Amino acid sequence: MSLPLELHRLLPAFISAAQSENFSAAARQSGVTPAAISKNIRVLEEKLGLRLFARNTHSVVLTDEGKALLAEIQPLWQALASTLENATSRDGQPSGSVRVSVIPGFGQLMLMPLLPEFLKRYPQINLDLSLEARVVNLVAEGFDVGIGNRVDPDSRLIARQLSPMRNILAASPGYLRQFGTPAAPSDLAHHQCLLHRNPGNNQIVKWPLAEPFQTSELQGRIVASRPDLLINAALADLGIVCLADWYVNPHVQSGELVPVLESHWQPGVPLWLYYSSADLPPRVRVWVEFVLEHFRG
């Protein structure tokens, strides 16, 4: 048996498709068409004399032979890619692009202010940031790193804990003068509540309070999928807002918003930094270390 010389084309196609079990996702990750992925895998199967995927009209699933091949070649391919990346880095500096999926608020308000420091420290690295409020499959979608609190549960990922995110309630002094300050969560039923609709699942985000409480009891004339619009509404004396601390704290510190029901807030929920392998390329490793340096839980 002799393998073709196009290993640089056949093996990445197989590994991407095997990780995601989806030819379309593998194509997006590789920057080619699904037809090209399918053809490359078919050529590899013919050369090996093995059936690597079981195909039907809805999905592709690794066969036992495909699983065995993936287990054999994936570590070798990762090691080769890392070696080549090190060899091509100028002056021993990490280089290349790092694809990052990050929840929007953290990305915009916490991460973005630190990017000049990172880019100055690593001038040969580029960052490709995707800020979306949805469940992400890092492997299938070709991301190097994810930052958030939700990922595809089928993904086999390494997770590092970051500083917790705490949802806090606040309103403007003008609103509280007009409508009063709630003394207990049950009082919220008589207030205007500014509600956040998660664009990832189209659900109203629950208000986490440290006692039984139904978000469905909340009354509000404004529902928005963008937290910044809810902050603007709160600043305009239109109601009480409940959002992650990074949205609210700057306005609390300035006095534009006042915390309410503080004794009923729940403890923070951890954020996580996700990546798919302990053997990270240098460009990804330094990004992971940089984020942990600033936000380690």
Order of alpha helices (4+ residues) and beta strands (2+ residues): alpha-alpha-alpha-beta-beta-alpha-beta-alpha-beta-alpha-beta-beta-beta-alpha-beta-beta-alpha-beta-alpha-beta-beta-alpha
